[in-house]
Amino acid sequence: LFPYTTLFRSETRDLLAWLSQDTSIKGLANHAMVYNLVTSGLRASELCQLKWGSLEHYEGSWTANFIGKGGREASQELYSPAVEAAHVYFCAQFKRDPRPEDHLFYSLAAYPGDNVRPMTAHRLWVRISAIGAAAREAGIIKRDLQFSPHLYRRTYATLLYKQGMKLKAIQEKTRHANIDVLVKHYIHDEEPAAPYFERLLALA
């Protein structure tokens, strides 16, 4: 199961680089949404409810405040370059800086005269699925992954773990009450043993 439920580090970097090449409004939105999902671990509903007024900026870092799972108030650290990508997208779509009451992400007009609306979790899932299909067609992602916002949540936890963040800290970041659920369902830690033996035997 796990080899198909997280993006590898190289896949994540390649996907973000590929998405950043599309400078259309939709392309800017796609890049910013994926960037924020994979660097925050937010659920689809949490990302969609974010407004610029719910973000706090202090000493170069961003924190988002929102209603999380179970209707509980929650906060999450956001990655500054990802927030900047969202700002670039917003300014491109609306030709102005965001106001506190503005959402971070909106739908696109489907026809002339159509009003854009705040992004919903359902629309976000559809967009993320389409991004995955396009990435596979373009050869950016070569594995048969099921693309969804939750794929990025699992990738977020796995990449932090692989980079050395302690499980307790990842539990806090992902807001999991049970660390066993985090380890079993969110962190992919399958890796070969050979490199460890090579290092070990080289010291013998």
SVG drawing of the C-alpha trace seen along z (x, -y; Angstrom):
<svg xmlns="http://www.w3.org/2000/svg" viewBox="-23 -46 60 51">
<polyline fill="none" stroke="black" stroke-width="0.4" points="0.0,0.0 2.5,-2.6 4.7,-2.9 1.6,-4.3 0.4,-6.7 3.2,-9.2 5.3,-11.2 9.1,-10.8 11.2,-13.8 12.4,-13.9 8.8,-13.6 7.7,-16.4 10.4,-18.7 9.9,-17.8 6.1,-18.3 6.4,-21.7 9.0,-22.8 6.8,-21.6 3.7,-23.4 5.6,-26.6 6.2,-26.8 2.5,-27.5 1.9,-31.2 -1.8,-31.3 -4.2,-32.1 -5.1,-28.4 -1.5,-27.4 -0.6,-29.9 -3.5,-28.6 -2.5,-24.9 1.1,-25.6 0.1,-27.6 -2.4,-25.0 -0.1,-22.0 2.8,-24.0 0.7,-24.9 -0.8,-21.4 2.6,-19.6 4.3,-22.0 1.6,-22.4 -0.2,-19.0 -3.6,-20.8 -6.7,-18.8 -8.7,-19.9 -11.4,-21.6 -8.9,-23.4 -7.0,-24.9 -10.3,-26.0 -11.6,-27.8 -8.4,-29.9 -8.8,-33.7 -6.0,-36.2 -7.2,-37.6 -6.8,-34.2 -3.1,-34.2 -0.6,-35.7 2.9,-36.8 5.5,-37.2 9.3,-37.4 9.3,-35.9 7.0,-33.0 3.3,-32.4 0.6,-30.7 -2.9,-29.9 -5.9,-29.7 -8.9,-27.7 -11.5,-25.1 -10.0,-21.7 -11.3,-18.1 -14.1,-17.7 -14.9,-21.4 -11.9,-22.3 -10.0,-25.5 -6.6,-24.8 -3.5,-26.5 -0.8,-25.4 2.6,-26.7 2.7,-27.7 5.8,-27.7 6.6,-31.3 7.4,-30.6 4.1,-28.8 2.2,-31.7 4.0,-34.0 2.9,-31.7 -0.7,-32.1 -0.3,-35.9 1.1,-35.9 -1.9,-33.8 -4.5,-36.0 -3.1,-39.2 -3.1,-37.7 -6.7,-36.6 -8.1,-39.7 -5.7,-42.4 -5.3,-43.7 -3.8,-42.7 -5.9,-40.4 -8.1,-41.9 -8.6,-40.1 -12.0,-38.8 -10.7,-37.2 -10.1,-33.5 -6.7,-32.3 -8.1,-30.3 -11.1,-30.7 -12.7,-28.8 -12.2,-30.0 -15.1,-31.4 -16.7,-28.6 -18.3,-30.9 -18.5,-34.6 -20.3,-36.4 -19.8,-33.6 -18.9,-34.7 -15.8,-33.1 -16.4,-31.5 -14.2,-30.4 -12.6,-27.1 -14.5,-24.1 -13.1,-20.8 -14.9,-19.0 -13.5,-21.4 -10.1,-21.1 -10.2,-17.3 -11.2,-17.5 -8.4,-20.0 -5.7,-17.9 -6.9,-14.7 -6.6,-16.6 -3.1,-17.8 -2.1,-14.2 -3.4,-13.0 -1.6,-15.8 1.6,-15.1 1.6,-11.5 0.8,-12.2 3.7,-14.7 6.0,-12.1 6.7,-14.1 5.2,-11.4 5.9,-7.9 4.1,-5.8 0.4,-5.1 -0.4,-7.3 -3.9,-8.3 -3.7,-12.1 -5.8,-13.8 -5.2,-16.5 -4.6,-13.6 -1.7,-12.4 0.1,-15.6 -0.8,-15.3 0.8,-11.9 3.8,-13.2 4.2,-16.1 4.5,-13.8 6.8,-11.4 9.2,-14.1 9.5,-15.7 10.3,-12.2 12.8,-11.5 14.5,-14.8 14.9,-14.0 11.9,-15.6 10.9,-13.6 7.6,-11.7 6.2,-13.7 6.8,-17.0 5.2,-15.5 2.2,-14.4 1.8,-18.0 2.2,-19.4 -0.4,-17.0 -2.7,-17.2 -3.1,-13.5 -4.3,-12.4 -2.9,-8.9 0.8,-8.5 0.2,-4.9 -2.3,-6.1 0.3,-8.6 3.0,-5.9 0.8,-3.3 -1.2,-5.4 0.8,-8.5 4.6,-7.9 6.2,-5.8 9.5,-4.5 10.3,-1.7 14.0,-1.9 16.8,0.6 19.1,1.8 22.2,2.0 23.4,-1.6 23.4,-1.1 25.5,2.1 27.9,0.3 28.5,-2.5 28.7,0.0 31.2,2.3 33.3,-0.5 34.0,-1.4 34.9,2.2"/>
</svg>
